[in-house]
Amino acid sequence: MVARQTKQIVKIAGQLSKDKEMYYKPEENPNYFSFYVKDSEGDERKVILLSEKPQDFELSEQIVLTGKMKGEEFVATEMLMK
């Protein structure tokens, strides 16, 4: 994942790791959703989306995220599902 090499805002694309945990508790924080994405190189990374969980998220074939690395996690501010 190229994103780990920079602190700038970047776009990454990958697929949802359906075998990993997804965390969304809107009653605690409606703008915090975490999940795991695997990119085309096989790298898997935890993603924190600073937004609500999109409807039909689990059905997406590809996810494009905009954000930056914070430690070992990718913090996304925007997401596009395909």
C-alpha positions in Angstrom: 0.0 0.0 0.0 1.7 3.2 -1.2 -0.2 5.2 1.3 2.0 4.1 4.2 5.0 5.9 2.6 3.5 9.4 2.8 1.7 11.7 5.2 -0.2 13.4 2.4 -3.8 12.8 1.4 -3.9 9.9 -1.1 -6.5 7.7 -2.7 -6.3 3.9 -2.3 -8.4 1.2 -3.9 -9.1 -2.3 -2.7 -11.7 -4.9 -1.7 -13.4 -5.3 1.6 -11.9 -8.1 3.7 -15.2 -9.8 4.6 -13.5 -12.2 7.0 -12.3 -9.3 9.3 -14.2 -7.3 11.9 -16.4 -4.3 10.9 -17.1 -1.9 13.7 -20.0 0.6 13.6 -22.0 1.7 16.7 -24.0 4.8 15.7 -25.2 5.3 19.2 -21.6 5.8 20.3 -20.3 7.8 17.3 -22.3 7.9 14.0 -19.2 9.2 12.2 -16.8 6.3 13.0 -16.8 3.1 11.0 -13.9 0.8 10.8 -13.2 -2.2 8.5 -10.3 -3.9 6.7 -9.4 -3.5 3.0 -7.0 -5.6 0.9 -5.4 -3.8 -2.1 -4.3 -5.3 -5.5 -0.9 -6.1 -4.1 -2.4 -8.2 -1.3 -1.6 -5.7 1.5 -4.4 -5.6 4.1 -5.0 -2.5 6.2 -7.5 -1.4 8.9 -9.5 1.6 7.6 -11.3 4.1 9.8 -13.9 6.0 7.9 -14.9 9.3 9.5 -18.5 9.0 8.3 -21.5 6.8 8.7 -21.6 3.2 7.4 -23.0 3.3 3.8 -26.0 1.3 3.0 -25.2 -2.0 1.2 -21.5 -1.6 2.1 -20.9 -5.4 2.3 -22.1 -5.7 -1.4 -19.4 -3.5 -2.8 -17.0 -5.1 -5.2 -14.3 -2.4 -5.0 -13.8 0.5 -2.5 -11.9 3.7 -3.3 -10.8 5.7 -0.2 -9.4 9.2 0.2 -7.4 9.9 3.3 -4.0 9.4 4.9 -2.1 7.0 7.1 -2.1 7.5 10.9 0.3 4.9 12.3 -0.8 1.5 10.9 -4.3 2.6 10.1 -5.7 4.4 7.1 -8.0 7.3 8.1 -10.4 8.0 5.3 -12.6 11.1 4.9 -14.2 10.0 1.7 -15.3 6.7 0.2 -16.6 5.6 -3.2 -18.1 2.1 -3.7 -18.2 0.3 -7.0 
